Amino acid sequence: MAGAGGMCVVLVVASGAAWESRALSALSDHPDTVLFKRCVDVADLLATARTGQADVAVVAADLPGLDQRAVDDLAQHGVRVVGVAAEPDRARAARIGIATVLPTDRADEIADLVAGLPADPTQPSPPLDTPLDLPVRGAVEPGHEAGEEAGGGPVGRVVAVWGAGGAPGRTTLACGLAGELARRGLTTLLVDADPHGGAVAQQLGVLDEVSGLLAAARLVGAGTLDERLVTAQRRLSDHLRVMTGLPRPDRWAELRPGTLTAIVERARHDGQVVIDTGFSLEPDAGDVTGRPERNGLTREAVEIADEVVLVGSADPVGLARLARALTDLHEQVPDPRVRVVVNRMRPTLGWREADVMTMLAGFGAHLDVHFLPDDQAAVDRALVAGRLLVESGDGALTRAIARVLDAMAGAR
């Protein structure tokens, strides 16, 4: 990899690691590398990288403060990152986005490696005697389909509960589905990913003000999600855990693109995942600040889901919104597996289920449509007690939600 004048300009930050002197010597002596600066810490590294004078940063993979955000920041300023790591730290390096890692006992080969990096960062690094490249985060191992563990074992199903604005019952249905899965003995994680202010914690009587979603996002950035995911969850029963949402709606900007995907892909290895989403898929208009998009979190949820449960209320306004939402979903996700749930169906509306089915048939002849009865008394009992619907006794609504899950299981 050549910078200006055919030389590769290198930054090093190792905080006095045992291999540092060998790496510095190798970089100083190599004809195609220029050691620009020995940085003190990550802050110094980022500040120097922003000057636009460096091509590569050689970093200790266990460096305090080195996380996904820092690696992404370096990439945005055109600086490739090469890690030097002992064996236990190599997996963490890959999780925070460092694709090329050199073992510490081979630090004197760092100059050859850096000089041989391709100019295109998407191209693989040249191999030395043993493989140096680790999988980039989000990659699927060769020979394995997405959604399988490396050992070929099954992973949990991801269900995103989505619906247009107007309070159609997204949170009630997401909690109901998660509770029913847990009642059937399936380990389940309920994730509140509503960027406009989720209500899962309040609905389930969880008073802890710590946001599980933000805690998990920090673990993703630090590369420690695999080991510490359980610390971002709240245990509700033997089979059900909840990841609480944003404590305030204005904190959505702390969730970088890809964060929810990383959390869910890790969580599905432990069991089923139900995501309570926001109401809008519309891209943010006119935002040139570089911040994440607020509705990007909802779009990410429906994109990573194995199945989207689209919920709308049974009244005329709710059904009109539901029809538009179906169109929006198909524009966002090619060929989504979608299951429509019409909520609060009641005889006083003056139409039958067959009438609603006829109206929705124009959006797909084989559309799966389910109906939930208007059982406000059962919802109120659960809400006031801070309990799941399945904990509040058997009822028409609980049985209807169970039938939705039965249909999902039969379609797998």
C-alpha positions as a Markdown table, in Angstrom:
| # | Residue | x | y | z |
|---|---|---|---|---|
| 1 | Met | 0.0 | 0.0 | 0.0 |
| 2 | Ala | 1.7 | 3.2 | -1.1 |
| 3 | Gly | 0.9 | 6.7 | 0.0 |
| 4 | Ala | 2.4 | 9.9 | -1.4 |
| 5 | Gly | 5.6 | 9.4 | -3.2 |
| 6 | Gly | 5.2 | 5.7 | -3.2 |
| 7 | Met | 5.8 | 5.4 | 0.5 |
| 8 | Cys | 3.4 | 4.1 | 3.1 |
| 9 | Val | 3.0 | 6.5 | 6.0 |
| 10 | Val | 2.4 | 4.7 | 9.3 |
| 11 | Leu | 1.1 | 5.6 | 12.7 |
| 12 | Val | 1.8 | 3.3 | 15.7 |
| 13 | Val | 0.0 | 3.2 | 19.1 |
| 14 | Ala | 1.0 | 0.3 | 21.4 |
| 15 | Ser | 1.2 | 1.9 | 24.9 |
| 16 | Gly | 4.5 | 0.2 | 25.6 |
| 17 | Ala | 3.6 | -3.3 | 24.6 |
| 18 | Ala | 6.5 | -5.8 | 24.5 |
| 19 | Trp | 6.4 | -6.0 | 20.7 |
| 20 | Glu | 6.5 | -2.3 | 20.1 |
| 21 | Ser | 10.2 | -1.8 | 19.8 |
| 22 | Arg | 10.5 | -4.6 | 17.2 |
| 23 | Ala | 7.7 | -3.1 | 15.2 |
| 24 | Leu | 9.2 | 0.4 | 15.4 |
| 25 | Ser | 12.5 | -0.8 | 14.3 |
| 26 | Ala | 11.1 | -2.8 | 11.3 |
| 27 | Leu | 9.0 | 0.1 | 10.1 |
| 28 | Ser | 11.9 | 2.6 | 10.4 |
| 29 | Asp | 14.3 | 0.3 | 8.4 |
| 30 | His | 11.9 | -0.8 | 5.6 |
| 31 | Pro | 12.5 | 1.1 | 2.3 |
| 32 | Asp | 8.7 | 1.4 | 1.6 |
| 33 | Thr | 7.4 | 2.6 | 5.0 |
| 34 | Val | 7.7 | 5.8 | 6.8 |
| 35 | Leu | 7.1 | 5.9 | 10.6 |
| 36 | Phe | 5.2 | 9.2 | 10.9 |
| 37 | Lys | 4.3 | 9.1 | 14.6 |
| 38 | Arg | 4.3 | 7.0 | 17.7 |
| 39 | Cys | 0.9 | 8.0 | 19.2 |
| 40 | Val | 0.3 | 8.1 | 22.9 |
| 41 | Asp | -3.2 | 6.7 | 22.9 |
| 42 | Val | -6.4 | 6.3 | 20.8 |
| 43 | Ala | -7.3 | 10.0 | 21.1 |
| 44 | Asp | -3.9 | 11.0 | 19.8 |
| 45 | Leu | -4.2 | 8.4 | 17.0 |
| 46 | Leu | -7.5 | 9.8 | 15.9 |
| 47 | Ala | -6.4 | 13.4 | 16.0 |
| 48 | Thr | -3.3 | 12.6 | 13.9 |
| 49 | Ala | -5.3 | 10.5 | 11.4 |
| 50 | Arg | -7.7 | 13.4 | 10.8 |
| 51 | Thr | -4.8 | 15.5 | 9.4 |
| 52 | Gly | -4.9 | 13.2 | 6.3 |
| 53 | Gln | -1.2 | 12.5 | 6.3 |
| 54 | Ala | -1.2 | 8.8 | 7.3 |
| 55 | Asp | -2.1 | 5.6 | 5.3 |
| 56 | Val | -2.0 | 2.9 | 8.0 |
| 57 | Ala | -2.4 | 2.7 | 11.8 |
| 58 | Val | -0.6 | -0.2 | 13.6 |
| 59 | Val | -2.4 | -0.7 | 16.9 |
| 60 | Ala | -2.3 | -3.0 | 19.9 |
| 61 | Ala | -5.6 | -4.9 | 19.6 |
| 62 | Asp | -6.1 | -4.7 | 23.4 |
| 63 | Leu | -5.6 | -0.9 | 23.5 |
| 64 | Pro | -7.9 | 0.9 | 26.0 |
| 65 | Gly | -10.5 | 2.9 | 24.1 |
| 66 | Leu | -10.0 | 1.1 | 20.8 |
| 67 | Asp | -13.5 | 0.1 | 19.6 |
| 68 | Gln | -15.7 | -0.1 | 16.5 |
| 69 | Arg | -16.3 | 3.7 | 16.5 |
| 70 | Ala | -12.6 | 4.4 | 16.5 |
| 71 | Val | -11.9 | 1.9 | 13.7 |
| 72 | Asp | -14.7 | 3.4 | 11.6 |
| 73 | Asp | -13.4 | 6.9 | 12.3 |
| 74 | Leu | -10.0 | 5.9 | 11.0 |
| 75 | Ala | -11.5 | 4.3 | 7.9 |
| 76 | Gln | -13.4 | 7.5 | 7.2 |
| 77 | His | -10.1 | 9.4 | 7.1 |
| 78 | Gly | -8.5 | 6.9 | 4.7 |
| 79 | Val | -6.4 | 5.1 | 7.4 |
| 80 | Arg | -6.2 | 1.3 | 7.2 |
| 81 | Val | -5.9 | -0.5 | 10.6 |
| 82 | Val | -3.5 | -3.4 | 11.2 |
| 83 | Gly | -3.7 | -5.0 | 14.7 |
| 84 | Val | -1.1 | -6.7 | 16.6 |
| 85 | Ala | -2.6 | -9.1 | 19.1 |
| 86 | Ala | -2.0 | -12.1 | 21.3 |
| 87 | Glu | -4.2 | -15.1 | 20.5 |
| 88 | Pro | -6.9 | -14.3 | 23.0 |
| 89 | Asp | -7.4 | -10.8 | 21.6 |
| 90 | Arg | -7.6 | -11.7 | 17.9 |
| 91 | Ala | -11.3 | -12.5 | 18.0 |
| 92 | Arg | -12.1 | -9.2 | 19.6 |
| 93 | Ala | -10.1 | -7.4 | 17.0 |
| 94 | Ala | -12.2 | -8.9 | 14.3 |
| 95 | Arg | -15.4 | -7.9 | 16.1 |
| 96 | Ile | -14.5 | -4.3 | 16.1 |
| 97 | Gly | -13.6 | -4.3 | 12.4 |
| 98 | Ile | -9.9 | -4.9 | 12.3 |
| 99 | Ala | -9.6 | -7.3 | 9.4 |
| 100 | Thr | -5.8 | -7.8 | 9.4 |
| 101 | Val | -4.1 | -9.0 | 12.6 |
| 102 | Leu | -0.5 | -10.0 | 13.2 |
| 103 | Pro | 0.5 | -12.2 | 16.1 |
| 104 | Thr | 2.6 | -10.5 | 18.6 |
| 105 | Asp | 5.5 | -13.0 | 18.1 |
| 106 | Arg | 5.7 | -11.8 | 14.5 |
| 107 | Ala | 5.8 | -8.1 | 15.1 |
| 108 | Asp | 9.1 | -7.8 | 13.3 |
| 109 | Glu | 7.3 | -8.7 | 10.1 |
| 110 | Ile | 4.9 | -5.7 | 10.4 |
| 111 | Ala | 6.7 | -3.5 | 7.8 |
| 112 | Asp | 6.5 | -6.2 | 5.1 |
| 113 | Leu | 2.8 | -6.7 | 5.8 |
| 114 | Val | 2.0 | -3.0 | 5.8 |
| 115 | Ala | 4.0 | -2.4 | 2.6 |
| 116 | Gly | 2.1 | -5.2 | 0.9 |
| 117 | Leu | -1.4 | -4.0 | 1.7 |
| 118 | Pro | -3.5 | -3.4 | -1.4 |
| 119 | Ala | -4.5 | 0.1 | -2.1 |
| 120 | Asp | -8.1 | -1.0 | -2.2 |
| 121 | Pro | -9.2 | -1.7 | 1.4 |
| 122 | Thr | -11.8 | -4.2 | 0.2 |
| 123 | Gln | -9.2 | -6.5 | -1.2 |
| 124 | Pro | -7.6 | -9.2 | 1.1 |
| 125 | Ser | -4.2 | -8.7 | 2.6 |
| 126 | Pro | -1.4 | -10.8 | 1.1 |
| 127 | Pro | -0.9 | -14.0 | 3.1 |
| 128 | Leu | 2.4 | -14.6 | 4.9 |
| 129 | Asp | 3.4 | -18.0 | 6.3 |
| 130 | Thr | 0.2 | -18.4 | 8.2 |
| 131 | Pro | -3.2 | -16.7 | 7.7 |
| 132 | Leu | -3.3 | -13.2 | 9.2 |
| 133 | Asp | -6.8 | -12.0 | 8.0 |
| 134 | Leu | -9.7 | -12.5 | 10.4 |
| 135 | Pro | -13.3 | -12.4 | 9.3 |
| 136 | Val | -14.7 | -8.8 | 9.0 |
| 137 | Arg | -17.6 | -8.3 | 11.3 |
| 138 | Gly | -20.9 | -9.4 | 9.8 |
| 139 | Ala | -19.2 | -11.9 | 7.5 |
| 140 | Val | -20.5 | -15.5 | 7.1 |
| 141 | Glu | -17.9 | -18.2 | 7.4 |
| 142 | Pro | -17.4 | -20.1 | 4.1 |
| 143 | Gly | -19.6 | -23.2 | 3.9 |
| 144 | His | -22.2 | -21.9 | 6.3 |
| 145 | Glu | -25.4 | -20.2 | 5.4 |
| 146 | Ala | -26.5 | -17.0 | 7.1 |
| 147 | Gly | -28.5 | -17.9 | 10.2 |
| 148 | Glu | -26.4 | -21.0 | 11.0 |
| 149 | Glu | -23.8 | -21.4 | 13.7 |
| 150 | Ala | -20.3 | -22.2 | 12.7 |
| 151 | Gly | -20.9 | -25.7 | 13.8 |
| 152 | Gly | -24.0 | -26.0 | 11.6 |
| 153 | Gly | -26.5 | -26.0 | 14.4 |
| 154 | Pro | -29.8 | -24.1 | 14.4 |
| 155 | Val | -30.2 | -20.6 | 15.6 |
| 156 | Gly | -33.3 | -18.8 | 16.9 |
| 157 | Arg | -35.9 | -17.1 | 14.7 |
| 158 | Val | -36.0 | -13.3 | 14.5 |
| 159 | Val | -39.5 | -11.8 | 14.4 |
| 160 | Ala | -39.9 | -8.0 | 14.0 |
| 161 | Val | -43.3 | -6.6 | 15.0 |
| 162 | Trp | -43.9 | -3.5 | 12.9 |
| 163 | Gly | -46.8 | -1.3 | 12.0 |
| 164 | Ala | -47.7 | 2.2 | 10.9 |
| 165 | Gly | -48.3 | 5.2 | 13.2 |
| 166 | Gly | -51.4 | 5.5 | 15.3 |
| 167 | Ala | -50.8 | 3.0 | 18.1 |
| 168 | Pro | -52.0 | -0.2 | 16.3 |
| 169 | Gly | -50.7 | -2.4 | 19.1 |
| 170 | Arg | -47.0 | -3.1 | 18.2 |
| 171 | Thr | -45.8 | -3.3 | 21.7 |
| 172 | Thr | -48.7 | -5.3 | 23.0 |
| 173 | Leu | -48.3 | -7.8 | 20.2 |
| 174 | Ala | -44.5 | -8.0 | 20.6 |
| 175 | Cys | -44.8 | -8.6 | 24.3 |
| 176 | Gly | -47.6 | -11.2 | 23.7 |
| 177 | Leu | -45.6 | -13.1 | 21.1 |
| 178 | Ala | -42.5 | -13.1 | 23.3 |
| 179 | Gly | -44.5 | -14.2 | 26.4 |
| 180 | Glu | -46.1 | -17.1 | 24.4 |
| 181 | Leu | -42.8 | -18.3 | 23.1 |
| 182 | Ala | -41.4 | -18.3 | 26.6 |
| 183 | Arg | -44.5 | -20.1 | 27.9 |
| 184 | Arg | -43.8 | -22.9 | 25.4 |
| 185 | Gly | -40.3 | -23.3 | 26.9 |
| 186 | Leu | -38.3 | -21.5 | 24.2 |
| 187 | Thr | -35.6 | -19.1 | 25.4 |
| 188 | Thr | -36.7 | -15.7 | 24.1 |
| 189 | Leu | -35.3 | -12.2 | 24.1 |
| 190 | Leu | -37.6 | -9.3 | 23.6 |
| 191 | Val | -35.8 | -6.3 | 22.2 |
| 192 | Asp | -37.3 | -2.8 | 22.4 |
| 193 | Ala | -35.9 | -1.1 | 19.3 |
| 194 | Asp | -38.3 | 1.8 | 18.9 |
| 195 | Pro | -36.3 | 4.9 | 18.1 |
| 196 | His | -39.2 | 7.2 | 18.9 |
| 197 | Gly | -39.4 | 6.0 | 22.5 |
| 198 | Gly | -40.2 | 2.4 | 23.3 |
| 199 | Ala | -42.7 | 1.4 | 26.0 |
| 200 | Val | -41.7 | -2.3 | 26.6 |
| 201 | Ala | -40.2 | -1.5 | 30.0 |
| 202 | Gln | -43.2 | 0.5 | 31.2 |
| 203 | Gln | -45.7 | -2.1 | 29.9 |
| 204 | Leu | -43.9 | -4.9 | 31.7 |
| 205 | Gly | -43.3 | -3.0 | 34.9 |
| 206 | Val | -39.5 | -2.8 | 34.5 |
| 207 | Leu | -38.4 | 0.2 | 36.5 |
| 208 | Asp | -34.7 | 0.0 | 35.9 |
| 209 | Glu | -33.6 | 3.2 | 34.1 |
| 210 | Val | -30.6 | 1.7 | 32.5 |
| 211 | Ser | -31.2 | 1.1 | 28.8 |
| 212 | Gly | -30.4 | -2.5 | 27.8 |
| 213 | Leu | -30.2 | -1.4 | 24.1 |
| 214 | Leu | -27.7 | 1.3 | 24.7 |
| 215 | Ala | -25.7 | -1.0 | 27.0 |
| 216 | Ala | -25.6 | -3.6 | 24.3 |
| 217 | Ala | -24.6 | -1.0 | 21.7 |
| 218 | Arg | -21.6 | -0.1 | 23.9 |
| 219 | Leu | -20.6 | -3.8 | 24.0 |
| 220 | Val | -20.8 | -3.9 | 20.2 |
| 221 | Gly | -18.5 | -0.9 | 20.0 |
| 222 | Ala | -16.0 | -2.4 | 22.5 |
| 223 | Gly | -16.1 | -5.8 | 20.8 |
| 224 | Thr | -17.2 | -7.6 | 24.0 |
| 225 | Leu | -20.8 | -8.4 | 23.0 |
| 226 | Asp | -20.2 | -12.2 | 22.8 |
| 227 | Glu | -19.0 | -12.4 | 26.3 |
| 228 | Arg | -21.3 | -9.8 | 28.0 |
| 229 | Leu | -24.6 | -9.8 | 26.1 |
| 230 | Val | -26.4 | -11.2 | 29.2 |
| 231 | Thr | -25.4 | -8.0 | 31.2 |
| 232 | Ala | -27.6 | -5.9 | 28.9 |
| 233 | Gln | -30.7 | -8.1 | 29.4 |
| 234 | Arg | -33.3 | -8.1 | 32.2 |
| 235 | Arg | -34.5 | -11.6 | 33.2 |
| 236 | Leu | -38.3 | -11.8 | 33.5 |
| 237 | Ser | -38.6 | -15.6 | 33.8 |
| 238 | Asp | -36.7 | -18.8 | 33.2 |
| 239 | His | -37.2 | -18.5 | 29.5 |
| 240 | Leu | -37.9 | -14.8 | 28.9 |
| 241 | Arg | -35.5 | -11.8 | 28.9 |
| 242 | Val | -36.0 | -8.3 | 27.8 |
| 243 | Met | -33.6 | -5.7 | 26.4 |
| 244 | Thr | -35.1 | -2.4 | 27.4 |
| 245 | Gly | -35.2 | 0.5 | 24.9 |
| 246 | Leu | -34.1 | 4.1 | 24.9 |
| 247 | Pro | -34.6 | 6.0 | 28.2 |
| 248 | Arg | -35.3 | 9.2 | 26.2 |
| 249 | Pro | -36.3 | 9.5 | 22.5 |
| 250 | Asp | -33.4 | 11.9 | 21.8 |
| 251 | Arg | -30.8 | 9.2 | 22.4 |
| 252 | Trp | -31.5 | 7.4 | 19.1 |
| 253 | Ala | -28.4 | 9.0 | 17.7 |
| 254 | Glu | -26.2 | 6.8 | 19.8 |
| 255 | Leu | -27.2 | 3.7 | 17.8 |
| 256 | Arg | -24.9 | 3.5 | 14.8 |
| 257 | Pro | -25.9 | 1.6 | 11.7 |
| 258 | Gly | -25.3 | -2.2 | 12.0 |
| 259 | Thr | -25.5 | -2.1 | 15.8 |
| 260 | Leu | -28.9 | -3.7 | 16.0 |
| 261 | Thr | -27.9 | -6.3 | 13.5 |
| 262 | Ala | -24.8 | -7.3 | 15.6 |
| 263 | Ile | -27.0 | -7.5 | 18.7 |
| 264 | Val | -29.7 | -9.6 | 17.1 |
| 265 | Glu | -27.3 | -12.0 | 15.3 |
| 266 | Arg | -25.5 | -12.7 | 18.6 |
| 267 | Ala | -28.8 | -13.0 | 20.5 |
| 268 | Arg | -30.3 | -15.5 | 18.1 |
| 269 | His | -27.6 | -18.0 | 19.0 |
| 270 | Asp | -29.2 | -18.2 | 22.5 |
| 271 | Gly | -32.8 | -18.5 | 21.3 |
| 272 | Gln | -35.7 | -16.7 | 19.7 |
| 273 | Val | -35.7 | -12.9 | 19.3 |
| 274 | Val | -38.7 | -10.7 | 19.1 |
| 275 | Ile | -38.1 | -7.0 | 18.1 |
| 276 | Asp | -40.6 | -4.2 | 19.0 |
| 277 | Thr | -39.9 | -1.6 | 16.3 |
| 278 | Gly | -40.8 | 2.0 | 15.5 |
| 279 | Phe | -43.6 | 3.1 | 13.1 |
| 280 | Ser | -41.7 | 4.7 | 10.2 |
| 281 | Leu | -39.4 | 3.4 | 7.5 |
| 282 | Glu | -39.0 | 6.7 | 5.8 |
| 283 | Pro | -35.4 | 8.0 | 5.3 |
| 284 | Asp | -34.5 | 11.1 | 7.1 |
| 285 | Ala | -34.5 | 14.1 | 4.7 |
| 286 | Gly | -31.9 | 16.8 | 4.5 |
| 287 | Asp | -29.6 | 15.5 | 7.4 |
| 288 | Val | -26.0 | 16.1 | 6.4 |
| 289 | Thr | -24.5 | 15.8 | 9.8 |
| 290 | Gly | -23.4 | 12.3 | 9.4 |
| 291 | Arg | -25.5 | 11.1 | 12.3 |
| 292 | Pro | -27.4 | 7.8 | 12.1 |
| 293 | Glu | -30.9 | 8.1 | 10.7 |
| 294 | Arg | -33.6 | 7.9 | 13.3 |
| 295 | Asn | -35.8 | 5.6 | 11.3 |
| 296 | Gly | -32.7 | 3.6 | 10.2 |
| 297 | Leu | -33.2 | 1.5 | 13.3 |
| 298 | Thr | -36.6 | 0.4 | 12.2 |
| 299 | Arg | -35.5 | -0.3 | 8.7 |
| 300 | Glu | -32.6 | -2.4 | 10.1 |
| 301 | Ala | -35.1 | -4.3 | 12.2 |
| 302 | Val | -37.3 | -5.3 | 9.3 |
| 303 | Glu | -34.3 | -6.1 | 7.1 |
| 304 | Ile | -32.7 | -8.6 | 9.5 |
| 305 | Ala | -36.0 | -10.3 | 10.6 |
| 306 | Asp | -36.8 | -13.8 | 9.4 |
| 307 | Glu | -40.4 | -12.7 | 9.5 |
| 308 | Val | -42.1 | -9.3 | 9.8 |
| 309 | Val | -45.4 | -9.3 | 11.7 |
| 310 | Leu | -47.2 | -6.2 | 10.4 |
| 311 | Val | -49.9 | -5.1 | 12.7 |
| 312 | Gly | -52.8 | -2.6 | 12.0 |
| 313 | Ser | -56.0 | -1.8 | 13.8 |
| 314 | Ala | -59.3 | -3.0 | 12.4 |
| 315 | Asp | -60.9 | 0.5 | 12.0 |
| 316 | Pro | -61.0 | 2.3 | 8.6 |
| 317 | Val | -58.1 | 4.6 | 9.4 |
| 318 | Gly | -56.0 | 1.7 | 10.7 |
| 319 | Leu | -56.7 | -0.5 | 7.7 |
| 320 | Ala | -55.8 | 2.4 | 5.3 |
| 321 | Arg | -52.5 | 2.8 | 7.2 |
| 322 | Leu | -52.0 | -0.9 | 7.1 |
| 323 | Ala | -52.4 | -1.0 | 3.3 |
| 324 | Arg | -49.9 | 1.8 | 2.9 |
| 325 | Ala | -47.5 | 0.1 | 5.3 |
| 326 | Leu | -47.6 | -3.1 | 3.1 |
| 327 | Thr | -46.5 | -1.1 | 0.1 |
| 328 | Asp | -43.7 | 0.6 | 2.2 |
| 329 | Leu | -42.4 | -2.7 | 3.4 |
| 330 | His | -42.2 | -4.2 | 0.0 |
| 331 | Glu | -40.3 | -1.1 | -1.2 |
| 332 | Gln | -37.8 | -1.5 | 1.7 |
| 333 | Val | -37.4 | -5.3 | 1.8 |
| 334 | Pro | -37.4 | -7.3 | -1.4 |
| 335 | Asp | -39.8 | -10.3 | -1.0 |
| 336 | Pro | -40.2 | -10.0 | 2.7 |
| 337 | Arg | -41.8 | -12.8 | 4.7 |
| 338 | Val | -44.7 | -10.8 | 6.1 |
| 339 | Arg | -47.6 | -11.9 | 8.3 |
| 340 | Val | -50.4 | -9.4 | 8.7 |
| 341 | Val | -52.2 | -9.1 | 12.0 |
| 342 | Val | -55.4 | -7.1 | 12.2 |
| 343 | Asn | -55.8 | -5.9 | 15.8 |
| 344 | Arg | -58.9 | -5.0 | 17.8 |
| 345 | Met | -61.4 | -6.8 | 15.5 |
| 346 | Arg | -64.9 | -6.2 | 16.9 |
| 347 | Pro | -68.5 | -6.7 | 15.6 |
| 348 | Thr | -69.4 | -3.1 | 16.1 |
| 349 | Leu | -67.3 | -2.1 | 13.1 |
| 350 | Gly | -70.0 | -3.7 | 10.9 |
| 351 | Trp | -67.7 | -5.9 | 8.7 |
| 352 | Arg | -66.6 | -9.5 | 8.8 |
| 353 | Glu | -63.1 | -10.9 | 8.6 |
| 354 | Ala | -63.8 | -12.0 | 5.1 |
| 355 | Asp | -64.4 | -8.3 | 4.1 |
| 356 | Val | -61.0 | -7.3 | 5.5 |
| 357 | Met | -59.4 | -10.2 | 3.7 |
| 358 | Thr | -60.9 | -9.1 | 0.4 |
| 359 | Met | -59.6 | -5.6 | 0.8 |
| 360 | Leu | -56.1 | -6.8 | 1.6 |
| 361 | Ala | -56.1 | -9.4 | -1.2 |
| 362 | Gly | -54.9 | -6.8 | -3.7 |
| 363 | Phe | -51.6 | -6.7 | -1.9 |
| 364 | Gly | -50.9 | -10.4 | -2.2 |
| 365 | Ala | -53.1 | -13.3 | -3.1 |
| 366 | His | -51.3 | -15.5 | -0.6 |
| 367 | Leu | -51.0 | -12.9 | 2.2 |
| 368 | Asp | -51.1 | -14.5 | 5.7 |
| 369 | Val | -53.7 | -12.5 | 7.7 |
| 370 | His | -54.6 | -13.1 | 11.3 |
| 371 | Phe | -57.2 | -11.4 | 13.5 |
| 372 | Leu | -56.9 | -10.4 | 17.2 |
| 373 | Pro | -60.1 | -9.7 | 19.1 |
| 374 | Asp | -60.6 | -6.4 | 20.9 |
| 375 | Asp | -60.1 | -7.6 | 24.5 |
| 376 | Gln | -59.3 | -4.3 | 26.2 |
| 377 | Ala | -60.1 | -5.7 | 29.6 |
| 378 | Ala | -57.3 | -8.3 | 29.3 |
| 379 | Val | -54.9 | -5.7 | 28.0 |
| 380 | Asp | -55.8 | -3.4 | 30.9 |
| 381 | Arg | -55.3 | -6.1 | 33.5 |
| 382 | Ala | -51.9 | -6.9 | 32.2 |
| 383 | Leu | -50.8 | -3.3 | 31.8 |
| 384 | Val | -51.9 | -2.2 | 35.3 |
| 385 | Ala | -50.2 | -5.2 | 36.8 |
| 386 | Gly | -47.0 | -4.9 | 34.7 |
| 387 | Arg | -47.5 | -8.5 | 33.5 |
| 388 | Leu | -47.5 | -10.4 | 30.3 |
| 389 | Leu | -50.9 | -11.3 | 28.8 |
| 390 | Val | -50.1 | -15.0 | 29.3 |
| 391 | Glu | -49.6 | -14.3 | 33.0 |
| 392 | Ser | -53.0 | -12.6 | 33.3 |
| 393 | Gly | -54.9 | -15.8 | 32.5 |
| 394 | Asp | -56.4 | -17.5 | 29.5 |
| 395 | Gly | -58.5 | -15.3 | 27.2 |
| 396 | Ala | -59.6 | -14.7 | 23.6 |
| 397 | Leu | -56.6 | -12.4 | 22.9 |
| 398 | Thr | -54.1 | -14.8 | 24.4 |
| 399 | Arg | -55.4 | -17.7 | 22.3 |
| 400 | Ala | -55.4 | -15.6 | 19.2 |
| 401 | Ile | -51.7 | -14.7 | 19.7 |
| 402 | Ala | -51.0 | -18.3 | 20.2 |
| 403 | Arg | -52.6 | -19.1 | 16.9 |
| 404 | Val | -50.3 | -16.6 | 15.2 |
| 405 | Leu | -47.3 | -18.5 | 16.6 |
| 406 | Asp | -48.8 | -21.8 | 15.5 |
| 407 | Ala | -49.1 | -20.5 | 12.0 |
| 408 | Met | -45.5 | -19.3 | 12.1 |
| 409 | Ala | -44.3 | -22.7 | 13.2 |
| 410 | Gly | -46.2 | -24.4 | 10.5 |
| 411 | Ala | -44.7 | -22.2 | 7.8 |
| 412 | Arg | -41.1 | -22.8 | 8.7 |
